[in-house]
Amino acid sequence: MAHLTIATRESRLALWQAEHVKALLEQQGHSVTLLGMTTKGDQILDRSLSKVGGKGLFVKELELALEEGRADLAVHSLKDVPMELPPGFALACVMEREDPRDAWVSNRYASLAELPQGGVVGTSSLRRVALLRALRPDLKIEPLRGNLDTRLKKLDDGQYDGIVLAAAGLKRLGLESRIRTAFDTAQMLPAAGQGALGIEVRSDRPDVVQALAPLAHRQSWLVVSAERAVSRVMGGSCSMPLAAYATVTNGILHIQATWGDPDGVLPLVQAQAQGPVQEIAQAVALGEKVARQLQARVPAQAPRAD
């Protein structure tokens, strides 16, 4: 049994996630403390993530705490974790996935379809922008940054007719009643890893990896590995409007991916594959296959990943 320190962002959702992991580790007999931190991603709220460095802005300070030995593990929303971790770091655990879908949140309209022409929708995700434009090209889509409570307050203050959020975060904070409807994945394909928690450690800490092993959820790890493989091959970050979502049924993994144009000019590009999967390497291979299909189909005039 060990004493473990968890590095975490200090938003209400991030603290819930860290407390959840803390409780599970304590059930295994470990003693656990939290190290709350503010990241650059939490501080820069006036610009979109794609313009200021991407999702890695939410994890760099936490990785520094791991590197310096101030923390033993960091708990992340997996969709915020870059596809390639820096040398010396490893994804040690993927926990059971919550609802991966996007949620429609509005005080006035029960669904996106009910929104009148020209309605204002808030999101800063290029993926959501592209998919929303494909569904409703008549809407006005405005940037929406900040933590979950900040985004809900902006909606309640009347800045938007509706906003799109991850269903998982709302459910974890007991805010499921704010969800007017959850988008079917056929309408709004989720981001790679959406709804899953990932735990990062230094790669030279097998003791921490061993402590985390009982928290891992094999099927969730398989599907998010396929999704993240799509994004990695495509050069995916929050500067790329890319969606990837996988499911496993009776040992068969099915993965879908969509590339979209946030300007709404180019059509959506979609690809999918399926196959038997037992190991992470097989899931990764399927994800890479789908990414290659997408790369072949993305219009030549579209911005390409480096």
C-alpha positions in Angstrom: 0.0 0.0 0.0 1.3 3.4 -0.8 0.7 7.1 -0.2 -0.2 8.7 -3.5 -0.6 12.3 -4.6 -3.0 13.2 -7.4 -2.3 16.3 -9.6 -5.6 17.8 -10.8 -7.0 21.0 -12.3 -9.1 22.9 -9.9 -12.4 23.2 -11.8 -15.4 21.6 -10.1 -15.5 18.8 -12.7 -11.8 18.1 -12.5 -11.9 18.0 -8.7 -14.9 15.6 -8.9 -12.9 13.3 -11.2 -9.8 13.4 -8.9 -12.0 12.8 -5.8 -13.5 9.8 -7.6 -10.1 8.3 -8.3 -9.0 9.1 -4.7 -12.0 7.2 -3.3 -11.3 4.2 -5.5 -7.6 4.1 -4.5 -8.5 4.4 -0.9 -10.8 1.4 -1.2 -7.7 -0.5 -2.3 -6.0 0.5 0.9 -3.8 3.4 -0.3 -3.7 6.8 1.3 -4.3 9.6 -1.1 -4.0 13.4 -1.2 -4.9 15.9 -4.0 -2.6 18.6 -5.4 -4.9 21.2 -7.1 -3.4 23.3 -9.9 -4.4 25.9 -12.4 -3.3 25.3 -16.0 -2.8 27.7 -18.8 -5.9 26.2 -20.4 -7.9 27.4 -17.4 -6.4 30.9 -17.5 -6.7 31.7 -21.2 -10.4 32.2 -21.8 -10.5 34.9 -24.4 -9.2 32.8 -27.3 -10.0 29.4 -28.7 -7.7 26.6 -27.7 -6.8 25.9 -31.4 -5.2 29.4 -31.4 -3.2 29.3 -28.2 -1.6 25.8 -28.2 -4.2 23.2 -28.1 -5.5 20.7 -25.5 -2.0 20.2 -24.1 -2.5 23.5 -22.2 -4.7 21.6 -19.7 -2.0 19.0 -18.8 1.5 20.6 -19.0 1.5 22.0 -15.4 0.2 18.6 -14.1 3.0 16.8 -16.0 5.6 19.2 -14.4 4.3 18.2 -11.0 4.8 14.5 -11.9 8.3 15.2 -13.3 9.3 17.1 -10.1 7.9 14.4 -7.8 5.3 16.6 -6.3 2.6 14.2 -7.6 2.4 10.5 -8.5 -0.4 10.6 -10.9 -2.6 13.0 -12.9 -6.3 12.6 -13.6 -7.5 13.9 -17.0 -10.6 14.0 -19.1 -9.1 11.8 -21.8 -10.3 14.0 -24.7 -8.0 16.7 -23.3 -4.9 14.6 -23.4 -2.6 15.0 -26.4 -2.4 12.0 -28.7 1.4 11.8 -28.2 2.6 12.1 -24.6 6.1 13.7 -23.9 9.0 11.3 -23.4 9.0 9.9 -19.8 5.2 9.9 -19.4 2.6 7.1 -19.9 -1.1 6.6 -19.9 -1.3 4.1 -17.1 -5.1 3.6 -16.8 -8.3 4.3 -18.7 -11.3 4.0 -16.4 -14.9 2.9 -17.4 -16.4 5.4 -19.8 -19.3 7.6 -18.9 -21.8 8.6 -21.6 -19.7 9.6 -24.6 -22.4 11.7 -26.3 -22.7 15.5 -26.8 -25.6 17.1 -24.9 -28.0 19.9 -26.1 -28.5 22.3 -23.2 -31.0 25.2 -23.6 -33.5 27.0 -21.4 -35.9 27.7 -24.3 -35.6 24.9 -26.9 -36.0 21.2 -26.3 -33.8 20.2 -29.2 -31.5 21.6 -31.9 -34.3 21.1 -34.4 -36.6 23.4 -32.5 -34.2 26.3 -32.7 -35.5 29.0 -35.0 -33.5 30.1 -38.1 -30.5 32.2 -37.1 -30.5 30.9 -33.5 -27.3 31.4 -31.5 -25.4 28.2 -30.3 -22.3 28.3 -28.2 -19.3 26.0 -28.6 -15.6 26.4 -29.1 -15.0 22.9 -30.4 -14.2 22.9 -34.1 -15.6 19.4 -34.2 -18.9 20.5 -32.9 -18.9 23.6 -35.1 -18.4 21.4 -38.2 -21.1 18.9 -37.2 -23.6 21.6 -36.2 -23.1 23.4 -39.5 -23.8 20.2 -41.3 -27.0 19.7 -39.4 -28.1 23.4 -39.3 -26.2 25.7 -41.7 -28.6 28.5 -40.8 -27.5 28.8 -37.2 -25.1 31.4 -35.7 -22.4 29.6 -33.8 -20.5 31.7 -31.3 -17.4 30.8 -29.2 -17.9 29.4 -25.7 -14.9 29.0 -23.3 -14.6 28.4 -19.6 -15.3 25.6 -17.2 -18.7 23.9 -17.1 -20.2 26.2 -14.5 -19.0 29.3 -16.4 -20.5 28.0 -19.7 -23.9 27.3 -18.0 -23.9 30.7 -16.5 -23.3 32.3 -19.9 -26.3 30.4 -21.2 -28.4 31.4 -18.2 -27.4 35.0 -18.8 -29.0 34.9 -22.2 -25.8 35.0 -24.3 -26.9 31.9 -26.3 -30.1 30.1 -27.3 -28.4 26.8 -26.6 -25.0 25.3 -26.0 -23.4 21.9 -26.7 -21.5 20.2 -23.8 -20.3 16.7 -23.1 -23.0 14.7 -21.4 -20.4 13.0 -19.2 -19.4 16.2 -17.3 -23.0 17.2 -16.6 -23.8 13.7 -15.3 -20.8 13.5 -13.1 -21.7 16.8 -11.4 -25.3 15.9 -10.9 -26.5 18.3 -13.6 -28.2 15.7 -15.8 -31.4 17.7 -15.5 -29.8 20.5 -17.6 -29.6 18.1 -20.6 -32.6 18.7 -22.9 -31.6 15.9 -25.2 -28.5 13.9 -25.9 -27.4 13.9 -29.5 -27.5 10.5 -31.2 -24.0 9.6 -32.3 -25.2 9.4 -35.9 -25.9 13.2 -35.7 -22.9 14.3 -33.5 -20.1 11.9 -33.5 -18.1 12.3 -30.2 -14.5 13.4 -29.8 -11.9 10.7 -29.4 -11.9 9.6 -25.8 -14.9 11.7 -24.8 -16.5 10.6 -21.5 -13.4 8.6 -20.4 -11.0 9.4 -17.6 -7.3 8.8 -18.3 -4.6 8.6 -15.6 -1.1 9.7 -16.5 2.1 8.8 -14.6 5.8 9.0 -15.1 6.8 5.9 -17.2 9.5 5.0 -14.5 6.8 4.4 -11.9 5.7 0.8 -12.2 4.6 1.0 -8.6 1.9 3.5 -9.4 0.9 1.6 -12.6 0.4 -1.4 -10.4 -1.7 0.5 -7.9 -3.9 1.8 -10.7 -4.5 -1.6 -12.3 -7.7 -2.4 -10.4 -9.2 0.9 -11.7 -8.7 0.1 -15.4 -11.7 -0.8 -17.6 -10.5 -3.1 -20.5 -13.3 -2.4 -23.0 -13.1 1.4 -22.5 -9.4 1.2 -23.0 -9.8 -0.7 -26.2 -12.3 1.7 -27.8 -10.5 4.9 -26.8 -7.3 3.4 -28.1 -8.9 3.0 -31.5 -10.3 6.5 -31.4 -7.1 8.1 -30.4 -5.2 6.2 -33.1 -7.5 7.9 -35.7 -6.7 11.3 -34.2 -3.0 10.6 -33.9 -2.6 9.6 -37.6 -4.7 12.6 -38.7 -2.5 14.9 -36.7 -5.6 15.5 -34.6 -5.7 18.3 -31.9 -8.4 20.8 -31.1 -7.2 22.7 -34.3 -8.6 19.8 -36.4 -12.4 19.3 -36.7 -12.2 15.5 -36.2 -14.6 13.0 -34.5 -13.9 9.4 -33.8 -16.1 6.9 -31.9 -15.8 3.2 -31.3 -17.9 0.5 -29.7 -17.3 -3.2 -29.0 -20.1 -5.8 -29.3 -19.3 -9.6 -28.9 -15.6 -9.0 -29.4 -16.1 -7.0 -32.6 -14.9 -3.4 -32.5 -16.7 -0.9 -34.8 -15.2 2.5 -35.3 -16.5 5.5 -37.2 -14.7 8.8 -37.9 -15.7 12.1 -39.4 -13.7 15.0 -40.7 -15.6 18.3 -41.0 -15.1 21.8 -42.3 -15.9 24.3 -39.6 -16.6 27.0 -42.3 -19.3 24.7 -43.6 -18.1 25.0 -47.2 -16.7 21.4 -47.7 -18.9 18.4 -47.1 -18.3 16.0 -44.2 -15.9 13.2 -44.9 -16.7 9.9 -43.1 -15.0 6.5 -42.8 -15.6 3.3 -40.7 -14.1 -0.1 -40.1 -14.8 -3.1 -37.9 -13.0 -6.3 -36.9 -12.3 -8.7 -34.0 -10.3 -7.1 -31.2 -8.8 -8.5 -28.1 -5.6 -6.4 -27.6 -5.0 -2.7 -27.7 -2.6 -3.2 -30.7 -5.5 -4.6 -32.7 -7.7 -1.6 -31.7 -5.0 0.8 -32.7 -4.6 -0.9 -36.1 -8.3 -0.5 -36.8 -8.1 3.2 -35.9 -5.2 3.7 -38.1 -7.0 2.0 -41.0 -9.9 4.4 -40.6 -7.6 7.4 -40.5 -6.0 6.3 -43.8 -9.5 6.1 -45.3 -10.2 9.6 -44.1 -6.9 11.0 -45.4 -7.7 9.6 -48.9 -11.2 11.2 -48.9 -10.5 14.7 -47.4 -10.8 17.2 -50.2 -7.6 18.4 -51.6 -8.5 22.0 -50.8 -8.8 21.2 -47.1 -6.1 22.2 -44.6 -3.9 19.2 -44.1 -2.3 18.0 -40.9 1.5 18.4 -40.6 
